[in-house]
Amino acid sequence: MNDFLIIGGGIAGLSVGARLSALGTVTILEAEEALGYHASGRSAALFDETYGHPTATALNRASRDYHATANGGILSDRGLMIVARTQDDAAFEHDIRVMKMDEIAPSEARDMIPILNPKTLSRAAFHADAWDMDTDLLMQNFAKQVRRNGGNILTTQRAERIERTAQGWRVHTKDQAHEARILVNAAGAWVDQIAQMAGITPLGFTPMRRSMARLPAPGGHDVGGWPMVLGAGETWYAKPDAGKLLVSPAEEDLQEPHDAWADDMVLAEGLARYEEMVTEPVTRLETSWAGLRTMSPDRVMVIGHDPHDPAFFWHAGQGGNGFQTSPAASQLAADLIAGRAPEVGTELATQLSPQRFAR
């Protein structure tokens, strides 16, 4: 029997598994053939300490040193810009206040991103305090830590039935049964389904689709040194990626848990919002995809023991902040499971606890 059984092989499950592997025996079960197949494999991969709900930004701050230094670090320079039309003033003011950005002249913004349209660009803001994340390397590092400490990471192990036992839990997959004292639910969009299977009351998570398109470098420009750019109010965003440009409509459309794909109409609408702000039209999409950003009812992550069964542990609702927060969030999970005072502080741990949904 394992000490800890983790359902989900994305960044949430891998990071928690790495932390818990220092406390006991760990097995991670991933339903798909590859780790990080769903939301974790479809991330915009930017670290910006100021992005997200205040609880997420607190975890971002606590994760920054790890991202910068652990295993040689996974960050590289990028920067972040917000652009606005005249009618976007209110959203722009809100964004730069929350994200602690400095307003710059439109001409300075065009110096950084020469395809910005001077006819529509009214205001811009920028900060250099944003980095590309090597998300694949981060997942590999956590997976190596699990295996180095004797843990197991198993793919194609979809949970089909979960039993509560006197010793803990038994999870049945297609051809195996796995047992552990504590079950960690890090199943992304499927966390409520896993809870139901285990006889635990679901908390009401909502998977929200976010689509992405990869475009050729616009106008043949070298985009490598461009910052990531957001439309005010996060109505779209664009980010350089390996000589190409990723563009997203930044939608949040409610979905059932599934292997998500981009909606053509939503993608077209988002690309039109992007095109309004640039001088180079979109002439070709190289590929497109989508992921599911899973939100709790109050849009705050859920990390902690279930209110009615402490042997069931929630690590869910990352809502697009899974990579950014993973070092601190996983450390919090390990601290709670080990019965230690949380490194991130009791106040933040309480804000993230599933106890807030107890009924």
PEDAGI-V573798 format. One record per residue. RES is the residue in one letter. PHI is phi as a letter, one per 20 degrees, with the letter a starting at -180 (999 if undefined). BURIAL is I if it has 16 or more other ideal C-beta (glycine too) atoms within 10 Angstrom, else O. D_CENTER is the distance of its C-alpha to the mean C-alpha in whole Angstrom. Layout:
{{RES,PHI,BURIAL,D_CENTER} {RES,PHI,BURIAL,D_CENTER}}
This chain:
{{M,999,O,31} {N,f,I,28} {D,f,I,27} {F,c,I,23} {L,d,I,22} {I,d,I,18} {I,e,I,17} {G,p,I,14} {G,d,I,13} {G,e,I,10} {I,f,I,8} {A,f,I,9} {G,f,I,12} {L,f,I,13} {S,f,I,12} {V,f,I,14} {G,g,I,17} {A,f,I,17} {R,f,I,18} {L,f,I,20} {S,f,I,22} {A,e,O,24} {L,d,O,25} {G,r,I,26} {T,e,I,26} {V,c,I,23} {T,c,I,22} {I,d,I,19} {L,d,I,19} {E,d,I,17} {A,f,I,19} {E,e,I,18} {E,f,O,20} {A,c,O,17} {L,f,I,14} {G,m,I,11} {Y,f,I,13} {H,e,I,11} {A,g,I,7} {S,f,I,7} {G,e,I,10} {R,c,I,9} {S,e,I,7} {A,f,I,9} {A,l,I,8} {L,c,I,10} {F,d,I,10} {D,c,I,12} {E,g,I,13} {T,e,I,14} {Y,e,I,11} {G,o,I,10} {H,g,I,13} {P,g,O,15} {T,f,I,14} {A,f,I,10} {T,f,I,13} {A,f,I,15} {L,f,I,12} {N,g,I,11} {R,f,O,15} {A,f,I,16} {S,e,I,13} {R,g,I,15} {D,f,O,18} {Y,f,I,16} {H,f,I,14} {A,f,O,18} {T,c,O,20} {A,f,O,19} {N,l,O,21} {G,n,O,22} {G,n,O,18} {I,c,I,16} {L,d,I,16} {S,b,O,18} {D,g,O,19} {R,b,I,18} {G,n,I,19} {L,c,I,18} {M,c,I,20} {I,d,I,20} {V,c,I,23} {A,b,I,25} {R,e,I,28} {T,g,O,31} {Q,f,O,30} {D,d,I,27} {D,g,O,28} {A,f,O,27} {A,f,I,23} {F,f,I,24} {E,f,O,25} {H,f,O,22} {D,f,I,20} {I,f,I,22} {R,f,O,23} {V,f,O,19} {M,e,I,18} {K,l,O,21} {M,d,I,22} {D,d,O,25} {E,f,O,27} {I,c,I,29} {A,f,O,32} {P,g,I,31} {S,f,O,33} {E,f,O,31} {A,f,I,28} {R,f,I,30} {D,f,O,31} {M,f,I,27} {I,c,I,26} {P,f,O,30} {I,e,I,29} {L,f,I,28} {N,e,I,31} {P,f,O,33} {K,f,O,34} {T,d,I,31} {L,f,I,30} {S,d,I,31} {R,b,I,29} {A,b,I,26} {A,b,I,24} {F,b,I,22} {H,b,I,21} {A,e,O,21} {D,e,I,19} {A,b,I,15} {W,c,I,15} {D,f,I,14} {M,d,I,12} {D,e,I,13} {T,f,I,10} {D,f,O,13} {L,f,O,15} {L,f,I,13} {M,f,I,12} {Q,f,I,16} {N,f,I,17} {F,f,I,15} {A,f,I,17} {K,f,O,20} {Q,f,I,20} {V,g,I,20} {R,f,O,23} {R,f,O,25} {N,e,I,25} {G,n,O,27} {G,e,I,24} {N,d,I,23} {I,c,I,20} {L,d,O,22} {T,e,O,21} {T,l,O,22} {Q,c,I,22} {R,f,O,21} {A,f,I,22} {E,d,O,26} {R,b,O,27} {I,c,I,26} {E,d,O,29} {R,e,O,30} {T,d,O,33} {A,f,O,35} {Q,e,O,33} {G,q,I,29} {W,c,I,28} {R,c,I,28} {V,d,I,26} {H,e,O,28} {T,d,I,26} {K,g,O,29} {D,c,O,31} {Q,b,O,30} {A,c,O,30} {H,c,I,27} {E,c,I,28} {A,a,I,27} {R,f,I,28} {I,c,I,24} {L,d,I,22} {V,d,I,18} {N,e,I,16} {A,c,I,12} {A,e,I,13} {G,m,I,10} {A,f,I,12} {W,e,I,15} {V,f,I,15} {D,f,I,18} {Q,f,I,20} {I,f,I,19} {A,g,I,21} {Q,g,O,23} {M,f,I,24} {A,e,I,25} {G,m,O,27} {I,d,I,24} {T,f,I,24} {P,f,O,21} {L,d,I,19} {G,n,O,18} {F,f,I,15} {T,c,I,14} {P,f,I,12} {M,c,I,12} {R,f,I,13} {R,c,I,11} {S,d,I,14} {M,b,I,14} {A,c,I,18} {R,d,O,19} {L,d,I,22} {P,f,I,25} {A,g,I,26} {P,f,I,27} {G,m,O,31} {G,m,O,31} {H,f,O,29} {D,e,O,28} {V,e,I,24} {G,g,O,23} {G,e,O,24} {W,f,I,22} {P,f,I,20} {M,f,I,17} {V,c,I,18} {L,d,I,17} {G,f,I,20} {A,g,I,21} {G,m,O,19} {E,l,O,16} {T,e,I,18} {W,a,I,17} {Y,b,I,16} {A,c,I,17} {K,b,I,16} {P,f,I,18} {D,b,I,18} {A,l,O,20} {G,n,O,23} {K,d,I,22} {L,c,I,20} {L,e,I,17} {V,c,I,17} {S,c,I,15} {P,f,I,17} {A,l,I,14} {E,f,I,15} {E,c,I,14} {D,d,O,16} {L,f,O,17} {Q,c,I,17} {E,f,O,18} {P,g,I,16} {H,a,O,17} {D,f,O,16} {A,f,I,15} {W,c,O,17} {A,f,I,18} {D,e,I,20} {D,g,O,23} {M,f,O,24} {V,f,I,21} {L,f,I,20} {A,f,O,24} {E,f,O,24} {G,f,I,21} {L,f,I,22} {A,f,O,25} {R,f,I,24} {Y,f,I,23} {E,f,I,26} {E,f,O,28} {M,d,I,27} {V,c,I,28} {T,e,O,31} {E,d,I,30} {P,f,O,30} {V,e,I,27} {T,d,O,30} {R,b,O,28} {L,d,I,24} {E,f,O,24} {T,a,O,21} {S,b,I,18} {W,a,O,16} {A,b,I,13} {G,c,I,10} {L,d,I,9} {R,e,I,7} {T,e,I,9} {M,d,I,11} {S,f,I,13} {P,g,O,17} {D,d,O,17} {R,m,O,13} {V,d,I,13} {M,g,I,11} {V,c,I,13} {I,c,I,15} {G,q,I,18} {H,f,I,21} {D,f,I,22} {P,g,I,25} {H,d,O,27} {D,b,O,27} {P,f,O,25} {A,e,I,25} {F,d,I,22} {F,d,I,19} {W,e,I,16} {H,b,I,12} {A,b,I,10} {G,m,I,9} {Q,f,I,6} {G,l,I,6} {G,n,I,3} {N,d,I,4} {G,f,I,3} {F,f,I,5} {Q,g,I,7} {T,e,I,8} {S,g,I,9} {P,f,I,12} {A,f,I,13} {A,f,I,12} {S,f,I,13} {Q,f,I,16} {L,f,I,17} {A,g,I,17} {A,f,I,19} {D,f,I,21} {L,f,I,21} {I,f,I,22} {A,e,O,25} {G,m,O,26} {R,e,O,26} {A,f,O,25} {P,f,I,22} {E,g,O,21} {V,e,I,19} {G,o,O,22} {T,f,O,23} {E,f,O,23} {L,f,I,19} {A,g,I,19} {T,f,O,21} {Q,f,I,19} {L,e,I,16} {S,f,I,19} {P,f,I,19} {Q,g,O,23} {R,f,I,22} {F,d,I,22} {A,f,O,25} {R,b,O,28}}
